[in-house]
């Protein structure tokens, strides 16, 4: 049997565009001799449609789009994810063949944790389905169904399924691909069957879907693996009869069958015979290499920004470059994601901006090849201070005057956005957002916060990594050599070394350093990760050996800054618990633990 896993990038609500993408992939799979094509979960609508699913018109339009897809499918069978209404709404998989929908499988387990809230929209189902393709029995499942160690996988296996398919929209966090692969290998071994997992790819608001679709044999060995963070059609030939031999040798299944008693009712739907293998050439399955952490971060950030820009109808972006590390990394990633012609770098120096940071901001833009403009804000700051002079009379300058500068920069960035239609990309990182070291309506202003889930220590690591790639002549996709690269020629650094080595400073007052207000980032980030992502308490953090002073200061700042985070732009989710969908803490809250 030849399987095709269509790892496609859909857009929520774009039913026409998604249908075109689905049919194009199915056509390519059919041309490649596939017997069965898998599309991602809710491919018809894009995932997650959220409250669009509460609109009857949207659900009806999705059903019409599925019917249109089914009418075009000939010569191959396809599993297509869509929302199915039958007295209630279900997250479903349509089995399409011979120009029609031949069967529908409905998702059993609905995730309602982390970024998921499927209980809000869907009803769980209990029905099971087996597909007969020649002599092969195939059991369809959807995403969370296979994360459960028992049914439906065990029921399908005991009923004879030699291949279990799983169409999915499984969001990314760092090394999630490893976790999935380990889990699917366990399911394959436990059920002595092949497993085919087709994941979505692309960005949807904060979420990234990383692809990494898989096919494994009954021993849990990877037969094929799609690349991450890009669309792909993964082709692989499998011999399902191999599962029969494994099961004859594995007595555990008989014991399980005796324990479970009478099997549940399972509908069986015939898809006809597979294609004749002799009439198609063999395919060499792709096993894409696993990516290391920094490369995963880079690709996720670039994909998230690119899809947010393009799916929301923007053509260009603007970044405030200060000569600091955060804005430098943001600009560099934006250039890799979009190209230099679509990125505008703006420097807005004040009386506290040093000549060095002003020069570095210009050098960064020149090195990246972007548009650059310098808009000094000193006259505007002085005018604002004069306006406020009577109200501030007799008071010492403090945060109010400092934040005034940041807010003026936000006003100018939004003016450029309004005039030219550029998306403002905010440059703050997770460390700053955690402790509230950011100015509302100032550096928090923007339409997308690219580094929102990147700790400061990782900002430095990513900057060094981008420079290393640049020095090795790599641009764009991992491993792709720049056409202008020459190993004999010394290269400029993508991000100037002076930016990386300079102590971080907001430059809102004389001789300011971040560490005047915050613990050192190397210590702070460890506490932030434990408190924010692992939910460790003050007492547990101190018992874990963290500096009690750092713990006390960090926890106080984190708890106090929730109101700021609620007003921050969306940004790419990289960790298992990011601000936004994952971490939902009340603003009005007196608990201190």
N, C-alpha and C positions, 0 to 999 in steps of 0.2 A: 504494500500500500504506500502511495506517495502522499505525504502530508505537506500542506503549505500553511505556514503561520504568517498572517498578514499583520505585521506590527505597524499600525498606522497612527498618524497624528490627526485626530479629529478636533473639531471646535464645537463647544457646547452651543446648541441652538441652531447651528448651521446645517439644517437638514439636507438642503440641496447639495452643499459642498461635501458633507459627509457621505451622502449617497454616491456622489461621483467618485470619491476616494475609494469607497468600498467596492464599487463595481469595477474600477480600474484594477484594483488588487486581485479581485476574483478572476478577471480576464487574464491577467498575467499568470496567475496560478494555473488556470485551465490550459493556457498555452504551454506551460511547463510540464503538463502531464499529470497534474495533481488529481487525486481522487477526492480529497476532503480539504476544505479551506477553513481555517479558524480566523475569526475577526474578534477584536476586543469586546469586553463587557460594555453594554450600552453604546456600541459603535454608532448606531443610528442617530443618537441624540448628542453624543459626547458625554464625558463623565467628569464631574458630577453635575447633573442638571439642576440640582437643588430645588428651589420652589417653583421652577418651571413645571415640575411634575404635579403641582397642585392646580395647574390650569388645564381644564378638559380639552381646550382647543389644541394645546401643545401635544397632549397624549394622542389625540385623534390624528394630528398631522404626522406624528412619529409612526403610527400604525399604517397610514397611507404610504409613507416613504418606504417602510419595510415591504409592503405589497409590491411597490414599484421595483424594489431591488429583486425580490423573488421572481418576478416575471422575466427578468433578464438572465437568470441563472440557468444555463444548459450545459450538460456534459460534465458537471462537477457538482458536488454537494458542498454547502457552506453553512457554517454555524455563525449566526449574526446576533449580537447583543442588542436588545431593545426593551422599552417599557411596555408591558402587556397588560391591558385592562380586560378582566373577566370577572365582573362583579366586585372586584377589588384590583388594586394595582400591584403588579409583580415585576421584579427584575428578572428578565427572561432571556432565553436563548432560542432563536428561531432556527429550525432545521429547514434549509431551503434547497430544493432540487427540482428538476424537471419543470421549471417555471412557476413553482408555487411553494407555499409554506406547508411542509409535510408534517411537521410536529413542532411542539413548543415545550421546552424544559423551563421550569420556574425555580428560581434560587431558593434554597432552603434556609441557609444561615445568613442573617443580615447583620453585618458589623455595625456596632453602635458605640464605638470607642475612638479615642484619638481624633482623627480628622473625619471619621465616618459618622453619619447619622441616618442610616438607611431605614431604621424603624420609623422615622418621621414620614417616609414616603411609601414604603412597600409593605406588603403582607408576606409572611414566610409561607412557603409551600412544602408539601410532604411527598408529592408525586415523584416517581422515578421513571427514567426513560432509557431504553437501550436502542441503539441504531444498528441495523444489520447491513453491512457493506460486503457483499459476497458472503464468505464464511466468517467474517470478522464481526465481533460484537464490540460496540463503542458506547461508553457511558459518558454523556455530557454533564459537566458541572460548571458552576460559575464562582470564581474568586474564592470567597470565604468558605464555600462548601468543602474545599480541599484542604483548608487550614485546620479543619476539625479532624482528629485522628480516627474517628469511627465512620458512621454513615455520613454522607451517602456513598463514599468511596468503597467501604467494606461491603455494603449491600450490592453495589454494582459489580464488584469483583466476584462475590459469591454467586451472583446471577450469571457469571460467565464473561463479563467484560474483559477483553484483552488489552484495550486501550481506553484510558480515561482522559478526556479532554477537559481543559479548564480555560475558559475565556475570562479575561480579567482586566481590571483597571487598578493595578496595585501601585500606590504612590511610593515615590522614592524617599528614602533617607540614606545617609551614608552607610554603605555596605549592605543595604537591603537585598541586593542581588544574591549575596552569599547566604543570607538567612533563608531566602526563598528556595534557593537551590538545595540547601540541606534538607528543608522540609519536604520538597517534592521528591527528593531521593528516598527519604524515609517512606513516603506514601507508595512509591513505586515498589520498594522492597516488601513492604508489609502486605501489599495486595498482589504481588507477583504479576504486574502488568506494566505496559508502557504508559507514560504520562506525557501529555503534550500541553504546554502552558503558553498561551498567547496573551501577551501584555500590551497595553496601550503605551504610546510614547508621546511626549509633548508637554507643554506647560499649560496650566489652567489656573489663573490667578496665582495663589501661593503654591499650589501643588505642582510637582513635577512627576511625570510618569516616564520611567527610564527604559522601558522595553525589556531587553535581556530575556526575550522569549526562549523557551527551552523544549527539548524533547529528550526524555530519558528512557532507558530500557528497564526491564523488570529487576535488574540488579542495582538500579540507582545510578548507572553510569550515564554521563551526558553524551548523547549522540549528536546533538546540534545545539548551538547557542547563538542567538542573534546579537548583534552589537548593541551597545547601550546608547541612549540619547539621540537616536536617529531612526528614521523609518527603514524597514527592511521586509523582504519576503523571504522567510526561512523555509527552505525545501529539504525534506529528508525522506528517504525510503526506509520503511520499517517492515519487519516480518512478524505480524501479530501472533502467528502460530507458535512462536518461541515461548509465548506466555503459557501455553498449554503444558509444555514440558516442565517448566518451572513449577507449575502448580501440582503436577503429578509427584514431584519430589518434595513438595512443601506440605507436610502433614498438618501444619498449624491451621490451615484454612478449613480442614474437615472438622477439627475440634471447635473452631469458631462457628461453623455452620450448625453443629450439634447444639452448641450453647444457645444460639440465637433462635432455634426452633424454625417454625414455618417462615419462609422468606416473604418479604412484602411483595405486593403486586407491582409488577413492572411492565409498562407498555413497551412493546417491541415494534419498531417501524423499519420497514425495508427501504434501503436506498439503492437497491439493484446491485449488479456486479461491478467490481472495480475495473479499471482499464486493463487492457492486456499489457503486461510488463514488457513483453518483447517488442512492442511498438514504440517504446520510448527509451531514450538513452538513460544510463545511470546518472545520478547526481552525486556530487561530492559534497557532503554536508558541511556547512560552516560551523566551526566552533570558535567563536570570537574570544579573544583573550580577556581575562578579568582585568579590571582597571584598578589602579591604586587610588588611595583616598584623595589626594590632591587633584588628580585628574578627574575623578568623579565630581568633586566640588566644582572645578572649572567648567566642565561640560554642563553640569546642572544649572549653574548660574547663567551661562551663556544661552542655553536653551530657554530657560525661564524668562530672561529679558527679551530675547528675540520673539518668542511667541506672545508675550504680553504686549509688546509693541505692535506686532503685525496683526494679531487677532483683534486688537482694539482699534485698528485703523490709523495708527500713527505711522509716520514715515521717518521721523528723525527725533533725536533725543538731545537734551542739554544737561551738562554736568558742571556743577560749580567746583572748579579745581583750585585748591588753596595752597598747593605746595606740600600738602600732607599726604600720608600714606593711604588713608581711606579713599579720598577722592581720586588719587592716582590709580589705585587698583580698580575702582569703579569705572573710570574712563578707559583703562586698558581692556577690561572685560567687555565694555560696550563696543569698543572698536573690533574686537575679535568676533563678537556676536553679530554686529550690524555692518561693519565696514567703516573706515574713517570718514567717508563722505556723508554719513548719516549721523555723525556725532559732533556736537558743538561744545567746546570747553570754554568756560567763562571764569575769569579771575576777578574777584571784587575786593581789592585790598583796602584796608583801613589804616589809620595812623599806627596801629600795632603790628601790621604785617611787615615782616623783615624783608630786606632786599633779597635775601637768599630764597625765601619761600616764593616771592614774586618771580624770581628768575627760574626757579624749579617748575613753577606752574606753566610758564611759557615753554620751557624746554620739554616738559612732558608732552604738551600738545603738539609741538613741532616734531618730536620723535614719533608720536602716534600718527601724524599726518592729518590731524583734524583742524577744523576751523578753530581759531582762538581769538577771543576779544577780552580786553581788560576794561572793567567798569569800576573806577575808583568810587568808593562810597563816602569818603570823608565829608564832602560838602553836605550830603544828605543827612549824615549822622549829626553834624553840627546844627543843621536846621532843626532836626528833631529835638536835640538837646535844648536849643533855644526855646522851642515851643513848650517844652516841659519844665523850663527853668523855674518858673514861679511855683509850680506844683512841687518841685523837688528842692525848693529853697531850704537851706539849713541842714540838708542830709548829705552824708558822704556817698560818693559813687560806689555802686555795688553791682550785683547781678543785673539789676534793671538796665544799667548803661551797657553792660556787656551783651545782654540778650538783644538790646536794641539793634546792635550791629548785625547779629545773625538774622533778625527779622527783616531788616532792610534788604539783606541779600535774598531772603525768601521772596520779598515783594518784587525785586528786579527779575528773579528767575521766572516767577509766575507771569510777569509782564511779557517776557520773551516768549513764554509758552502760549499766552493768549494771542500775541501778534503773529507768530510764525507756526503755531500748531505743534511745537516741539513738546515731547513728554519730558517733564523734569524727573530725573533719576536722583533720588536722595542718596547720600553717601554714608550715613551712620551705620555702625556695626552693632552686633548683638551685645557686646560688653557695655557700650554706651546706652543702648536702649534698656538694658536690664536695670541699670542704676539711675536712669533718668538724666544722664549726662548729655543732654540734647535740649534744644530750644524749640518749644511749641511755636509753630508758624514761622520758624527760622530754618535751621538745618533739618528739621523734620518735615518741612514742606516738600511736596512732590507727589508724583503719581505712582511711583514704584520705588521701593527701598531695596536695592539689589543685595546689600550686605546685611540685611536685617537678621539673618540667622548665622552670621559668621562672627565668631569671637575675635577680639583684637589680635590675640596671638596667632590665630589662623590667617588673619589679614596679612601679617608679615610673612608667614609661610607661603601663602599664595603669591604674594608679590615676588618673592625669591624664585618660586616655581615658574612664574611667567617669564622672568628674566632668563632662567635656565633654558626654557623651551626656545626662547628667542635666540639665545646664544647658540643653540644647537640647530638653528634654522628651521624650527617647527612653527607652523602657524595653523590656525583653524583646527581641523579635526586632529585627534591624537595620532601621532606618527606620520602626519602628512608634511613632507618637506617643502619649504618655501622655494619657489622657482628661482628666486634671486639669491638664495643662500650660497655662500662659498666658504668652505672650511678654512681657506687660506687667509680670508679677510677678517680682521677684528670687527666685531659687531658692537653697535651701541646697545646699551641696556634699554629695555622697553620702559622700565620705571627707573629713573635716575637713582644711583646709589645714595646720593645725598638725602633723598626723600626717605629711603628705607632706614638710614642710620640716624636721622634727626630725631631727638626725643619728641614724642607727640605733644602738640600744643594747639589749643583752639585759637590762640592769638587774639584774644578779646581784651587783654590788658597787658601791661608791661611785664616781660620776663615770665609769662604764664607757662606752666607745664601741667599736663594731665595729672601727673602724680602729686601735684599740690593739693588736688581735690579727691583723688582716688588712690587706693592701694596700687602697687605695681601690677600691671596687667598679668604678668606671669603667675602671681598669687591670686589675683582677683578672679581670673577666668576659671581656675580650678574650683573655687567656691561657687561661682555662678553656675557652672555645669552641674555640680552636685545639688544645689538648692533648686534651680529652675528645672532641670531635666530629670533629676532623680528624686526630687521631692524630699531631700534630707532635711531634718529639722536643725535648729540652732545647736541643740544638745548633741545630736548625732554628728554634726560637722565638727564640733570641738573635740568630740571623742575620736573622730577620724584623724585627728592630728593637725587640723588646719589652725592657723593663727587665730586665737579667739578675737583679737581686735579687728582683723580683716573680716571675720565672720559677722561680727556684730554690726560693723559699718555697712557691709555689703547687703545683709538681710534687711536692715533698716531702709536703705536706699531702694532696694528692689520693691519692697512692699509699698513704699510711698509713691512709686512712679507708675503705678498701673494706669492712672488717668491719662498719662502721656502715651503709653503704648496703645491705648484704645484709639488714639487719634493719629497714629502713625500709618503711613501708606502700607499696602501689602508688599510682601517680599518673598523671595524664593525660600522654600522650606528645605533645609538640609539635614536637620536633626530629628530624632524620634519625638522630641517635644519642642516645637517652635512657638513663639508668641503668635497669637491669633487663633486659628482653629484648634490648636492642641491644648493650649494653656488658658483656661477660662477662670480667672480670679476676679472676685468682685472688687469694684473700685472702693465702695463704702464698706470698710472691713476693719474691725478692731482686733482680729486675731493676730497674734504675734508669736509664731512658733518656729 
